[in-house]
Amino acid sequence: MQFSQIIEQHNLINYLIRVYDQRRVSHAQLFFGEEASKSFALTLAYAQFLNCSNKIRYKPEDNNLIIADSCGKCPSCKKFSTLSHPDLHFIFPNTTTKRIDSKSSSELLISEFREFVLKQKGLITINDWYDFLDVGNKQGTINVRDANSIIKVLSVKSYEAKYKIMIIWCVDKLYYDAAPKLLKILEEPYEDTIFLLITDDRENILPTILSRTQLVKIPKLSQKIEKDNKYLILFVEWLRNCFLCKTKIADVVKIIEKDIVNIGREEQKQFLGFALEVFQNSFAHKIGIPTKNSLLENCDDKFKSNFPSFITENNIEQIYKELDRSILHIERNGNAKMIFLDLSIKLGFLLTIK
């Protein structure tokens, strides 16, 4: 994950970059903020930046909101993007599951955690994690086995990166008996090791841990920006499938059934309204009409640069009509699956017609 994918936190990102440039990176940092701040995604982008071998630097004339970023292309960044870098480690709340009926640990659930994080694109919450594991009313903890795992994996030298990075998500779930082991390694860290601790509940963290970490407060996002980001992620994935609907209609059906049908009619209408706004915004920008902001600003660079080229004076009016018609059909309690499937096919045709 890159800083450019993080919504709104530009001042904090620039602060972290400047601290890195001044070689003042603390070996133990605690990122805290309300759940809506999406602390995990920012921490993951920061970890990728720290070990990127070809960092991007922006000049003032670039008019970029951040001053630097990871490149997203070097071997380290590619491994970070799949959470498979050998020097990136995770500890997180865990409990018994259908697969693990006793003595659970982060190490035993790491495959599930990576799958969960990648599916959520780093925007994770503890309740979503429990739902993903299907553990019912059980609550997870960071236990003694996790503390022992931290010591074991960090006691060896880094494999290929400058830093060994240990991300401990929801450190407030640290079990009391595990605390002394973590405190010891925080006091006497191994060389080139960085701890990135994350919490949405600072009040329940042991004072002895707070005193051994550099605190980094993450401001809460506004509700509108957060919702727009959720819709943007869905919009990009949906549109990419619309482009290929002639040959991969099953993929279109899958995303409609998985991510659109179940969100409810009001959310469906809001999503279509957001899609309409993206088309309007992108077309206005393309023909030189100033816009207040680009709704595609926080999506990946490839989509952001390629998408406007498919919007033309020959198809934009019909695209507006199809989106408006779909909103009307949703309001009239039409079958959402059929409405979105029909819309997807028509958009795929309109965007690819020559």
N, C-alpha and C positions, 0 to 999 in steps of 0.2 A: 504494500500500500504506500502511495506517495502522499506528501503533504497537499498536493493539488487536489486530492480527492476528499479532503477534510473541509467541512462546511464552516465558514464564519470565523474560525479561530486564528486569524492571520496574525494578530498581535502576539499571541502566545507562541505560535510557530516561529516567528521571527526572533522572539526572545530566546527560544531553545537553540536556534541556529547561531545566534551571537555568542551564547555561552559555550557552544562547541568550538566556534572559531577562536575564542579566547582561552581555550584549553582548560575550562573550568567545569567540565562535566563531572557531576558527583557520582560516586560509585553506587549510591542508593537514593532513588528518587521516588516520592509518593505522589502519584497523580490522583487528585480527588475532585469530585464535583457531583452534581445531581445526575441521576440516571440519564436525563435528556441530553447531557453533555457528550455522551458517547465517548467516554474516556478511553476505552480499549482501542478504538480505531486510531485515535491520535497517537497513542503510545506505540502501536504497531508501526505507524508511519515514521515515528521518531526512531525506533529501533532500526528500521530499514535505512534511514538516512545516516545513522551513525556508522554503519558498515558498508555503505555504498562506496565503490572504488572510483566513481566518475561523477561526482556531485555536480549538479547544474547550478550555475550562479547567474542571477538576473541583475541587469543593470537598471539604473533609475529610468532610463528612456524606454525600457521594456514595458513600463506601466503594469508590472505584475504586483499583486498584493503580497506575495512572499518574496524573500530575498534569495532563497536557494531551495533546492529540493534534491531528492535522490533521483538518479537517472532512469530507473525502471528497466534498464537494459543490460547492465553488467551482470556477471554470473551471480554475484551476491544478491542483487535485487530480484533476479528471476527466482532464486531459491526462496527469498523472503515472500514473494508473491504467492507461492504455494505452501508456505509455512514449513518448508522442508530443509531449511538451512541447518547444518549440523551444529552451529553455534547459537541457535535460537531455541530457548527452552521455555516451557510453560508449566506453571502450577496453578491449579484452579479448584474450586469446590467440587468434591466428588462424593458419591455414595454408591451403595450396591444397586445393581441393575439386573435385568433379565439375564445378561451375559456374565456378570460378575456378582456372585451371590455372597461373597465375604471378602474382607480385607481389600476394600477398594483403594485406589490411588490414582493420581493424575497420570502416572506412567501407564497404567493399564487402560486408561480411557483416552489416551492421546490421539488415537485415530479418529474417534468420535468427535473430540474437541476440534481438531483441524477441519473435519468435514463441516461441523457446525459454524465455525468462524468463516470459512470460505463461502458457505451458503448464505450467511447473513452479511457478507462483505464487511466484516469487522464491526458491524453495528449490533452488538450483542447485549443482552440483559440476562440476569440470573434466572428469572422465571422462564424465559425462552429456552435457556440451557436445560432446565429441569424438564420442560415439555419435550425437548428434543430427545432426552434420555428416557422419557416416559417412566418417571420414577414416582408418579402419583404425588402424595403429600410428603414424601421424604425430603429432608433438607441435607444439603451437602456441607462438608467441612474440608479444611486443609489440615491433614492429619500428620502424625509422627512419621508415617511412611513417606509422605511428601517431603518432609523436612530432611529425612535421610537421603532421599533422591536428589535434593538440591546439593547436598554436600558431595554426593558421589559424582554427579555430572560436572560440577564445577571444579573438582579437584584435579582434573586433567587439563592440559593446555588446549587453547582453542585450535580447531582443526584447520581453518583457513581464513577466518576473519580477524580483524583487529581486536574486536571485543567479543567476549562471551556474554550473551544477554539472557538474563532470567526474568521473564515476565510473570509476576504473581498477580493473578486477577482475583478480585474480591478478597483482599488480604484481611478484611474484617472477619472472614469466616475461619481464620486461623484458630485451630484447636489449642486450648491452653497448654496441654502437655507438649505440643510441638514448638511453642514459642521459644524456649531456651536455645534450641538448636539453631533456629533462624537468627536469633539475636547474636549468637556467637559468630556466625559467618558474616553478619552485617558489621560487626565490630572489627573483625579481622578478615576482610575480603581477599579472595585470591587475586592475583595480578590480572589486569585487563578484564575484570569482571564488572558488569553493570547490572544492578537490580532495578527493575522498573515495577514498582508496586502500584496497584490500582484499587480504588475503592469508591463506592457511592455512599458509604456510611462511615465517615471519618470518626464519628463520636464513639464507635464501638471498636476502635483499634487500640491495642495496648499502648499506653504512654511510652513504654520502653522502646517500642518500634518507632513511634512518632519522633522520638528524640534522636534517633539514629538515621533519619532520612531527611533529604531536602524536599520541602513541600512545594508542589506545583498545583495551583488551583486552576481548574478548567471552568470557564464561564458557561453558564447554561445557555443553550440555543433558544432562539425564539421559536414558538410553536409553528409559525408559518414556514420558516426556513427548514425546520426539521421535516415537516410534512412534504414540502416541495422536494426535498432530497429523497425521501422515500418514493415519491412519484417519479422522480427523474431516473432512479435506478430501474424501476419497473418499465418506464417508457423506453429506455435504451434497449433493454433486453427484448421487449415486445416488438419494437420497430425492426430490430435486427432479424427477428424471425419472420416479420411481415415481408421483408425484402426477399426472403427465400421460400415464401409460401407455395410457389409453383412446384417446387421439388421436395419441400420438407413440411408439408401441411401438418404432419403429426406433431412436429415441434411447436407449431402455433397452437394447436389444440391443447398441448401439454401445459403451456404457460397460461392459457386462458383458464383451464381447469384448476391449476395449482395456485395461481397468484391473483386472479381477477374475479372469478365467479364467487369466491367465498368472502370477499371483503364487504359485501352488502351494497344495496343500490345507491345510497348516498355517497359512499366512497367511490363507486363506479362512476357516478356523475362528476364528482370532483376530479377524478383521474382524467376523464375525457375532457373536462374543462382545462385542466393543466396541459394536456396534449395539444388542444387547440391553441392555447397561449404560446406553447413552444413553437408551433408552426408559424404563427403570426410574428413572433419575435424574431425567428430565424430568417423569415422572408424579408421583413423590414430591414434587418441588418444587412442582408445580401444586396438589396437595392439601394443602400445608402441612407436609409431613414434612421436617425438616431434613436436608440432605445435606452431606457433607464438602466437595464442590466440584461445580461445574457443568461437565460435559464439553463443553457448548456455549459455554463462556466465550469461547473464542478464534475462534469462527466469526463470520460477518458479522451485524450487528445485525438485519437483516430476518428472516433464518432463525431466529435465536435467539429473537426475540419472537413469531414466528408459529407455529413448530413445535409448542410445547406445547398450543396450542389445538386441535390435531387429535387429541390423545391423550385419550381419555375412558374412563370406567368401562365403557362398552359395547364398546370394542374392544381395550383393553389386554391382557386375558387371551388373546384369540385371537392378538394380535400376538406375545406371548411364545411361544405354542405353535408358530406358524409359524417363528419364528426357531430355536427348539429343534429342530424337525423338520428344518430345513435343515442345521443343524450335524450331526445324526445321519446324514443322507443323504451329506454330504461325508465323514464318517468311514467310511462304508460304500462309498466309492469310486464314488459316483453321478456322473453327468455334470454337471459344475459349471455349464456354460452353461444346461442345462435346469433345474437346481435354482434358480439365481439368477433366471432368467426367470420361473419359476413363483412364486417368493417375491416378486419385484417386482410382479407383477400382483396378487397377493393383498394386499400391503401398500398398493398404490395404491387398491384397493377398500375396505379397512378404514379407511384414513385419510380417505377422502372420503365414506364412507357417512353419511347423515344420521339 
